Amino acid sequence: MTGRHDPFLRLYWGCAVILAAASILTSSTLLALAAIILFGLPHGALDGEMARQILRPRCGAAWFILFALPYLALLALVLVLWRLYPLATLTGFLALSLWHFGSETSESSASILSALIYGGAPLILPCVFHPAATASLLSAMAPPTHLTSPPFWLVWLFPFWVMAASAWLGVTPREKRLEKLGLLCGLTAVFAVLPPLQAFMIYFIFQHAPAHVATLVEDRRWKRLVSAQAALRYSLSLTAATLIIGALLIPFYTGPMVERLLSLTFQLLAALTLPHMVFDFLTGQIKEETQLWSATRPV
């Protein structure tokens, strides 16, 4: 995104690796949550930068209010649903996450297959390899829900995930097949060996978030997002605002601090995922309309 030997990238990913490794070696929930927040959360905060470029030329200084109010309204709606219907909201969050993770990292060729592989891995594989620990983690995310086993529909999706992975390798050109096989084996090994929280941490900060940032950097529409370093800089304000919101919400959660932070972190991630997906959809529609207009414009 900015060059393999960029000092910023070395420092950034070095810190991410150190924190992730510390979480794994110590089995620390707090360190895993810190890694997810510090190195995963900023990729969604780039919605503000994109909204600024779209809305500011049309609306002037009011652009932020027009962006923030509906965004915060959807966020608040999801947080309320967590309180009223924790199990149903958890199920909805898992379904949305599968779709979101898959659509963000799907490839242009065999997109349906790659979407199922990338989107399904962080949800399906923990249910298969660590069912009890996954059920415990999901229960902690949505108190007072108590699951004795993972959601059945995620377990049932495993055979389809295996078939999709086999088909994905089958349609991959021979010269790239070994690379894809290594990626698939590495992805599977992470979720087979590590506890669910640490495995999700690895996927979220080293796979999902970088893929999203890379897509934005490569998209010529976003003029200020020219590198990963620029993307991080323009994400800082909304990342800080999200952390403030999280800090203000802590008193509304009960139990030991680790359990409160675990529940809060994932409920807030779920609350951010919905407006993030809506915003992605809207920017995608704007892109399609712009391309259509350019194609039909008289020369």
C-alpha positions in Angstrom: 0.0 0.0 0.0 2.9 2.4 0.6 5.8 0.2 -0.3 7.3 -2.9 1.3 10.2 -0.9 3.0 8.1 2.0 4.3 9.3 2.7 7.9 5.7 3.5 8.9 4.5 0.1 7.8 7.3 -1.6 9.6 6.6 0.2 12.9 2.8 -0.2 12.5 2.8 -3.9 11.8 5.7 -4.6 14.2 3.6 -3.2 17.0 0.6 -5.2 15.8 2.6 -8.4 15.8 4.1 -7.8 19.2 0.7 -7.1 20.8 -1.0 -10.0 19.1 1.9 -12.3 20.1 1.7 -11.1 23.7 -2.1 -11.9 23.7 -1.5 -15.4 22.4 1.4 -16.2 24.7 -0.4 -14.9 27.8 -3.9 -16.0 26.8 -4.9 -12.4 27.7 -8.4 -11.3 26.8 -7.5 -7.7 27.5 -4.5 -7.7 25.2 -6.6 -9.4 22.5 -9.3 -6.7 22.8 -6.6 -4.0 22.8 -5.2 -5.4 19.5 -8.7 -5.6 17.9 -9.4 -2.0 18.9 -6.1 -0.4 18.1 -5.3 -2.2 14.8 -8.8 -3.2 13.6 -11.1 -0.4 14.5 -9.5 2.4 12.5 -10.4 0.8 9.1 -14.1 1.5 9.8 -13.3 5.0 10.9 -12.4 5.8 7.3 -16.1 6.2 6.5 -15.8 9.7 7.8 -13.1 10.6 5.3 -15.1 9.2 2.4 -18.2 11.0 3.6 -16.2 14.2 3.8 -15.2 14.0 0.2 -18.7 13.2 -1.0 -20.7 15.6 1.2 -18.5 18.6 1.9 -18.6 20.0 -1.7 -22.4 19.8 -1.7 -23.2 20.7 1.9 -20.2 22.7 3.2 -19.6 22.6 7.0 -22.9 20.7 7.6 -21.4 17.6 5.9 -20.4 16.1 9.3 -23.8 16.4 10.8 -25.5 14.9 7.8 -23.0 12.0 8.0 -22.9 11.6 11.8 -26.6 11.7 12.7 -27.8 8.7 10.7 -24.6 6.8 11.5 -25.0 7.4 15.2 -28.8 6.6 15.0 -28.1 3.2 13.5 -25.3 2.6 16.1 -27.7 3.5 19.0 -30.4 1.2 17.5 -28.1 -1.8 17.5 -27.0 -1.1 21.1 -30.6 -0.9 22.2 -31.4 -4.2 20.4 -28.5 -5.9 22.3 -30.3 -4.9 25.5 -33.8 -5.9 24.4 -33.1 -9.0 22.3 -29.5 -10.2 23.0 -29.8 -13.7 21.4 -31.6 -12.4 18.2 -29.2 -9.5 17.9 -26.2 -11.9 18.3 -27.6 -14.1 15.5 -28.1 -11.1 13.3 -24.6 -9.8 14.0 -23.1 -13.2 13.1 -25.1 -13.3 9.8 -24.1 -9.7 9.0 -20.5 -10.4 9.8 -20.3 -13.4 7.5 -21.7 -11.3 4.7 -19.5 -8.3 5.5 -16.3 -10.2 5.9 -16.9 -12.1 2.7 -17.9 -9.1 0.6 -14.9 -7.1 1.7 -12.3 -9.7 0.8 -14.0 -11.5 -2.1 -12.0 -11.7 -5.3 -13.4 -10.6 -8.7 -12.9 -14.2 -10.0 -14.9 -16.8 -8.2 -16.2 -14.1 -5.9 -19.0 -16.1 -4.4 -16.5 -18.9 -3.4 -13.9 -16.6 -2.0 -16.6 -14.6 -0.1 -17.8 -17.7 1.6 -14.3 -18.8 2.4 -13.1 -15.4 3.8 -16.4 -14.6 5.4 -17.1 -18.0 6.8 -13.6 -18.8 8.2 -13.8 -16.5 11.4 -17.3 -17.7 12.2 -17.6 -21.3 11.0 -14.1 -22.7 11.9 -14.2 -21.8 15.6 -17.5 -23.5 15.9 -16.0 -26.7 14.5 -12.6 -26.7 16.1 -13.5 -25.2 19.5 -17.2 -25.5 20.1 -17.3 -25.1 23.8 -14.9 -22.1 23.9 -16.8 -20.5 21.0 -20.1 -20.9 22.8 -18.6 -19.4 25.9 -17.2 -16.4 24.0 -20.5 -15.8 22.2 -22.4 -16.0 25.5 -20.0 -13.4 27.0 -20.7 -11.1 24.0 -24.5 -11.1 24.7 -25.3 -11.4 28.4 -27.4 -12.8 29.9 -27.5 -15.3 27.0 -26.0 -18.7 27.9 -25.1 -20.9 25.0 -24.1 -24.6 25.6 -23.0 -25.0 22.0 -22.3 -22.8 19.0 -25.2 -21.7 16.7 -26.3 -24.8 14.8 -26.5 -23.0 11.4 -22.8 -22.1 11.6 -21.8 -25.7 12.3 -24.0 -26.9 9.4 -22.3 -24.5 7.1 -18.9 -26.2 7.6 -19.4 -28.9 4.8 -20.4 -26.1 2.4 -17.3 -24.2 3.4 -15.1 -27.2 2.7 -16.7 -27.7 -0.7 -16.4 -24.0 -1.5 -12.7 -24.1 -0.6 -12.1 -27.2 -2.8 -14.0 -25.5 -5.7 -12.0 -22.3 -5.1 -8.7 -24.1 -5.4 -10.1 -26.0 -8.5 -10.9 -22.8 -10.4 -7.7 -21.0 -9.4 -5.0 -20.8 -12.2 -2.3 -23.4 -11.7 0.4 -20.8 -11.2 -1.5 -19.3 -8.2 -2.9 -22.5 -6.8 0.0 -23.2 -4.4 -0.3 -19.6 -3.0 -4.0 -20.0 -2.5 -3.5 -23.4 -0.8 -1.0 -21.9 1.6 -3.4 -19.1 2.4 -6.2 -21.6 3.0 -4.1 -23.9 5.2 -2.8 -20.9 7.2 -6.3 -19.6 7.7 -7.5 -23.0 8.8 -4.5 -23.5 11.1 -5.1 -20.2 12.9 -8.6 -21.2 13.9 -7.7 -24.8 14.6 -4.8 -24.0 16.9 -5.7 -20.7 18.6 -8.6 -20.0 21.0 -11.5 -18.3 19.3 -10.8 -14.8 20.5 -7.2 -14.8 19.6 -7.9 -16.4 16.2 -10.5 -13.8 15.5 -8.0 -11.1 16.5 -5.4 -12.4 14.0 -8.1 -12.6 11.2 -9.5 -9.1 12.0 -6.3 -7.1 12.2 -4.1 -9.0 9.7 -6.7 -10.0 7.0 -10.0 -8.1 7.2 -8.8 -4.6 8.1 -5.8 -4.4 5.7 -8.0 -5.7 2.9 -10.5 -2.9 3.4 -7.7 -0.2 3.6 -6.0 -1.6 0.5 -9.3 -1.4 -1.4 -9.8 2.2 -0.5 -6.1 3.1 -1.3 -6.5 1.5 -4.7 -9.8 3.3 -5.4 -9.0 6.5 -7.2 -12.1 8.2 -5.9 -10.7 8.8 -2.5 -8.1 11.5 -3.3 -6.5 11.8 0.2 -6.3 8.1 0.9 -3.1 7.6 -1.1 -1.3 5.2 1.3 -1.9 3.2 4.4 -0.2 5.9 6.4 -2.6 8.5 5.1 -5.5 6.2 5.8 -4.4 5.8 9.4 -4.0 9.6 9.8 -7.5 10.4 8.5 -9.1 7.6 10.6 -7.7 8.9 13.9 -10.4 11.5 14.7 -13.3 9.0 14.4 -11.4 6.3 16.0 -10.9 8.6 19.0 -14.6 9.4 19.0 -15.5 5.7 19.0 -13.2 5.1 22.0 -14.9 8.0 23.9 -18.3 6.5 23.1 -17.0 3.1 24.4 -15.6 4.7 27.6 -19.0 6.4 28.3 -20.8 3.1 27.8 -18.7 1.1 30.3 -20.9 2.1 33.4 -23.9 0.6 31.7 -22.3 -2.9 31.7 -22.1 -5.1 34.8 -19.8 -7.8 36.0 -16.0 -8.1 36.2 -14.1 -5.6 34.1 -12.8 -8.1 31.6 -16.3 -9.5 30.9 -17.7 -5.9 30.6 -15.0 -4.9 28.1 -15.5 -8.1 26.1 -19.2 -7.6 25.9 -18.8 -3.9 25.2 -16.2 -4.3 22.5 -18.1 -6.8 20.4 -21.5 -5.1 20.9 -19.9 -1.8 19.8 -18.3 -3.6 16.8 -21.7 -5.0 15.9 -23.3 -1.5 16.3 -20.6 -0.1 14.0 -20.9 -2.9 11.5 -24.5 -2.0 10.4 -23.9 1.7 9.5 -20.5 0.7 8.0 -22.2 -1.8 5.7 -25.0 0.7 4.8 -22.3 3.3 4.0 -20.4 0.8 1.9 -23.5 0.0 0.0 -24.3 3.7 -0.6 -20.8 4.5 -1.8 -20.9 1.5 -4.1 -24.2 2.8 -5.6 -22.6 6.2 -6.1 -19.7 4.5 -7.9 -22.0 2.6 -10.2 -24.0 5.6 -11.0 -20.8 7.6 -11.8 -19.5 4.9 -14.0 -22.9 4.6 -15.8 -23.0 8.4 -16.3 -19.4 8.4 -17.7 -20.3 5.5 -20.1 -23.4 7.2 -21.4 -22.1 10.8 -21.6 -21.9 12.1 -25.1 -18.4 12.6 -26.4 
